[in-house]
C-alpha cells in the first residue's frame, strides 16, 4: 500500500507536458512578418498596374 501511495505522489509531482511548448524566435517572427508584408505590397502593386 505504501508503494502505491509513493507512485501516486510521484505521478502528481511530474510537470505536465504542456509546459514544453516552444516559442518562436523573434527573428523567425520578423522574417514571417516581412514575407507577409512583401506579399501584400506585391499584390497591391499588381492590382494598380491593371487599372
C-alpha positions as CSV (number, residue, x, y, z in Angstrom):
1,X,0.0,0.0,0.0
2,X,2.9,2.4,0.7
3,X,4.4,1.8,-2.7
4,X,1.1,2.7,-4.4
5,X,0.9,6.0,-2.5
6,X,4.5,6.8,-3.3
7,X,3.9,6.2,-7.0
8,X,0.7,8.3,-6.9
9,X,2.8,11.1,-5.3
10,X,5.5,10.9,-8.0
11,X,2.8,11.0,-10.7
12,X,1.4,14.2,-9.3
13,X,4.9,15.7,-8.9
14,X,5.9,15.3,-12.6
15,X,5.3,18.5,-14.5
16,X,2.7,18.5,-17.3
17,X,3.8,18.2,-20.9
18,X,2.0,21.4,-21.8
19,X,5.0,23.3,-20.2
20,X,7.2,22.1,-23.1
21,X,5.5,24.4,-25.6
22,X,8.1,26.2,-27.7
23,X,8.0,29.9,-28.5
24,X,9.2,31.0,-31.9
25,X,12.4,33.1,-32.0
26,X,11.9,36.9,-32.6
27,X,13.9,36.6,-35.8
28,X,11.6,33.9,-37.2
29,X,8.6,36.1,-36.4
30,X,10.3,39.1,-38.1
31,X,11.1,37.1,-41.2
32,X,7.5,35.9,-41.4
33,X,6.2,39.4,-41.0
34,X,8.4,40.8,-43.7
35,X,7.3,38.0,-46.0
36,X,3.6,38.7,-45.4
37,X,4.3,42.4,-45.9
38,X,6.0,41.7,-49.2
39,X,3.1,39.6,-50.4
40,X,0.6,42.4,-49.5
41,X,2.7,45.0,-51.3
42,X,3.2,42.8,-54.3
43,X,-0.5,42.1,-54.7
44,X,-1.3,45.8,-54.2
45,X,1.3,46.7,-56.9
46,X,0.0,44.2,-59.4
47,X,-3.6,45.5,-59.0
48,X,-2.5,49.1,-59.6
49,X,-0.9,48.2,-62.9
50,X,-4.1,46.6,-64.3
51,X,-6.2,49.7,-63.6
